[in-house]
Amino acid sequence: MFLALNEKVLFSTFVNHRRSGMYYLKISPSKSRFSLNIKELYNSGELIYFFTWRDIKVKYKQTILGFLWAVLQPLLMMLIFTFFFGRVLNVPSGNLPYPVFVFAGLLLWNLFSGGITNSSNSMIANANIIKKIYFPRLIIPLSSILGSVFDYFMALIIFIGIMFWYQVNVSLGYFVSALILSLLLTTLGTIGPGFLLAALNVKYRDFRYVVPFMMQALLFITPVIYPVNMVTNPFVKILVYINPISGAISLIRNSLSGLAPDYTLIACSTASAFILALTGLYYFKRTESYFADLA
Amino acid sequence: MQPILEIKNVSKEFVISHERKPYLSFGEKISSIFKGGRDSREKFLALNDVSFNVEQGDTIGLIGKNGAGKSTLLKILSRITPPSNGEIISRGRIASLLEVGTGFHPELSGRDNIFLNGSILGMKKKEIQEKFDEIVDFSGVERFLDTPLKRYSSGMQLRLAFAVAAFLEPEILIIDEVLAVGDMEFQKKCIQKMENVSRSGRTIIFVSHNMAAVKKLCTKGILLNGGEVKYIGNIKEAINRYTEKFESYETDFDIPVRVADDAPGYAYKIIVEDLDGKPANNFPVGAGWRLRLKVKITHKVKGFIAGIGMLTQEDEGLRTCWSDSYDLDEGEYEFIFSERNIYLASGSYKLILGLSARMVTFQYLENCATLRIAEEIAESAGNIKFAKDVGIILNPMEIVMSKM
């Protein structure tokens, strides 16, 4: 066994020798200089895949319903919201049936809140790996957000089913492009707070308690259970407009109702998503080299 | 040719928070801003201006006692933590094994974990697929490949973890002593594997407290103490300096007093010495030695017996010696246990202490002192020929050969 192994090892060493002339790495004290190192991240594509795959697989392990939970969770939330807000409180939903209206919101809200929650816990959950081996640290929060993107696609299947059930007429081109754009916008909006909180959580464990509370508060300034035009209070209106996923939700709903997109809202949301993403990335990259000492 | 690894003036500073919290709470940070940032923290240099070069194909043993900075240096080389000062230039890909099975997930199957762990260690998916059968073969867990890892025995987990790591093919391999876990067979396998790697011309940096393994594997040694390089060069010399300087053998063992209030007394000290009464430990095989046990009797006692025993490092009982039974008044006493020749194989042994009165034990302590037997044979040893790896107790028997 060992002999066989040894030959293989020997052979590959020669191959590596030829390559080693090219290799050069300098390890030095981390300056506050900001560099994303996209190339390194790109080379770690497989690791991102494996982490995402692990998170998804582990999440539904030892559950009887397994992946069905990814579908059931938003479905149950939709039923509850429809009962309380649609039936009991009569929240207006334009020309859409309330279940379709609220599911469109929940679809993106779950991606946003799930992504941020997972991402903010991700560095601590993987502390033992961070302390033992090097790889681009960004992979960890990134793959935990990708796990939520997977849940999004599961829920999307149900959403399309519900649209058929309620026989919502849409223009296919508008709807599909709205779906893609809203997914991109929401993911961008999730990355910023997700990365920021992942990094903050390593240093200040308080954020573990802050995040769930923050998500609950955020739900109220996000047009998930109510339409954007219902907000009249100017202060709340500003909050809704700078909320990175308001634009995404309104885009999907407008495509379902056959209305033109609300460009102002989308522009505001996109701008704030970008600012958040840059802030999150910047803070994460600036502090990442010390994660192993703190985690 | 340029060295494959250049370590230049590397230092690492840690800030010790006296609250003993490795992380901060946001409130503390805020309150410290308002209090004007009163600094209750202290700086600690884990590595101080460390410089050395590693040539292609070197196998380097990094030795030093706990806290010497070995692990910190490995972490910096592995890019897990940055240096505070200085820089390192590497001309080869580095893979580090600070722990086997990093990232293993208990809920996932053995198969899944091979891929996950391989990927974390830096292998490509294709590479893992190609080597998959060999990895499984090496680990010997093929029957349980689709069983969740949490149902594996710890030995199986270890074998699987090492199997994945064994197929890493970097130019520079950094190994922490974590490989020294597991049973004897497994350790042998690890060391054999590493020997193969080093013979194939790869560069290895190896940290261990197991001097025998270091000696066997490495050609060069680096001795660290207090974060500074004390010696670089020949591995034998490095080990000699390490054992001389840092592993001074203890001969005086204070015994924490742990007896019940109504006990008639307690033992408070054990001294190990040679037969001339000079403090000593690490006796050659077959040498004479003695042990002085100091006892304080606080209440008059009848039928007092002092005993000592020995355990191997694996906690197997080896032997026990009892004193005669005495009736004692209050006061301090000394019991001397001595032996002309100690026929124990090289290694270290844990001593047990037991005090009893009228067959009731009132003080019992395992591992109260350590007896060391050196890797050499005393002149007075008689017929002993081998002292290592041949068992525990070496009794010279008279052996007569006759031609039939």
Chai-1 contact restraints between the chains, C-beta under 6 A:
chainA,res_idxA,chainB,res_idxB,connection_type,confidence,min_distance_angstrom,max_distance_angstrom,comment,restraint_id
A,N6,B,N196,contact,1.0,0.0,6.0,A-B,restraint_1
A,V9,B,S200,contact,1.0,0.0,6.0,A-B,restraint_2
A,L10,B,S200,contact,1.0,0.0,6.0,A-B,restraint_3
A,S12,B,E169,contact,1.0,0.0,6.0,A-B,restraint_4
A,T13,B,S200,contact,1.0,0.0,6.0,A-B,restraint_5
A,T13,B,G201,contact,1.0,0.0,6.0,A-B,restraint_6
A,T13,B,R202,contact,1.0,0.0,6.0,A-B,restraint_7
A,N16,B,E171,contact,1.0,0.0,6.0,A-B,restraint_8
A,S20,B,G92,contact,1.0,0.0,6.0,A-B,restraint_9
A,S20,B,E171,contact,1.0,0.0,6.0,A-B,restraint_10
A,Y23,B,G92,contact,1.0,0.0,6.0,A-B,restraint_11
A,Y23,B,R93,contact,1.0,0.0,6.0,A-B,restraint_12
A,L25,B,S90,contact,1.0,0.0,6.0,A-B,restraint_13
A,K26,B,I89,contact,1.0,0.0,6.0,A-B,restraint_14
A,I27,B,R79,contact,1.0,0.0,6.0,A-B,restraint_15
A,I27,B,I88,contact,1.0,0.0,6.0,A-B,restraint_16
A,S28,B,E87,contact,1.0,0.0,6.0,A-B,restraint_17
A,P29,B,P82,contact,1.0,0.0,6.0,A-B,restraint_18
A,P29,B,P83,contact,1.0,0.0,6.0,A-B,restraint_19
A,P29,B,S84,contact,1.0,0.0,6.0,A-B,restraint_20
A,S30,B,P82,contact,1.0,0.0,6.0,A-B,restraint_21
A,E46,B,S119,contact,1.0,0.0,6.0,A-B,restraint_22
A,E46,B,K125,contact,1.0,0.0,6.0,A-B,restraint_23
A,L47,B,S119,contact,1.0,0.0,6.0,A-B,restraint_24
A,F50,B,L116,contact,1.0,0.0,6.0,A-B,restraint_25
A,F50,B,S119,contact,1.0,0.0,6.0,A-B,restraint_26
A,R54,B,L116,contact,1.0,0.0,6.0,A-B,restraint_27
A,V58,B,E107,contact,1.0,0.0,6.0,A-B,restraint_28
A,K61,B,E107,contact,1.0,0.0,6.0,A-B,restraint_29
A,I129,B,T102,contact,1.0,0.0,6.0,A-B,restraint_30
A,I129,B,G103,contact,1.0,0.0,6.0,A-B,restraint_31
A,K132,B,L98,contact,1.0,0.0,6.0,A-B,restraint_32
A,K132,B,E99,contact,1.0,0.0,6.0,A-B,restraint_33
A,K132,B,T102,contact,1.0,0.0,6.0,A-B,restraint_34
A,I133,B,T102,contact,1.0,0.0,6.0,A-B,restraint_35
A,I133,B,I120,contact,1.0,0.0,6.0,A-B,restraint_36
A,Y134,B,S78,contact,1.0,0.0,6.0,A-B,restraint_37
A,Y134,B,R79,contact,1.0,0.0,6.0,A-B,restraint_38
A,Y134,B,I80,contact,1.0,0.0,6.0,A-B,restraint_39
A,K203,B,L24,contact,1.0,0.0,6.0,A-B,restraint_40
A,Y204,B,L24,contact,1.0,0.0,6.0,A-B,restraint_41
A,Y204,B,F26,contact,1.0,0.0,6.0,A-B,restraint_42
A,R205,B,Y23,contact,1.0,0.0,6.0,A-B,restraint_43
A,D206,B,S25,contact,1.0,0.0,6.0,A-B,restraint_44
A,D206,B,F26,contact,1.0,0.0,6.0,A-B,restraint_45
A,S289,B,P82,contact,1.0,0.0,6.0,A-B,restraint_46
A,A292,B,I80,contact,1.0,0.0,6.0,A-B,restraint_47
A,A292,B,T81,contact,1.0,0.0,6.0,A-B,restraint_48
A,D293,B,T81,contact,1.0,0.0,6.0,A-B,restraint_49
A,L294,B,Y23,contact,1.0,0.0,6.0,A-B,restraint_50
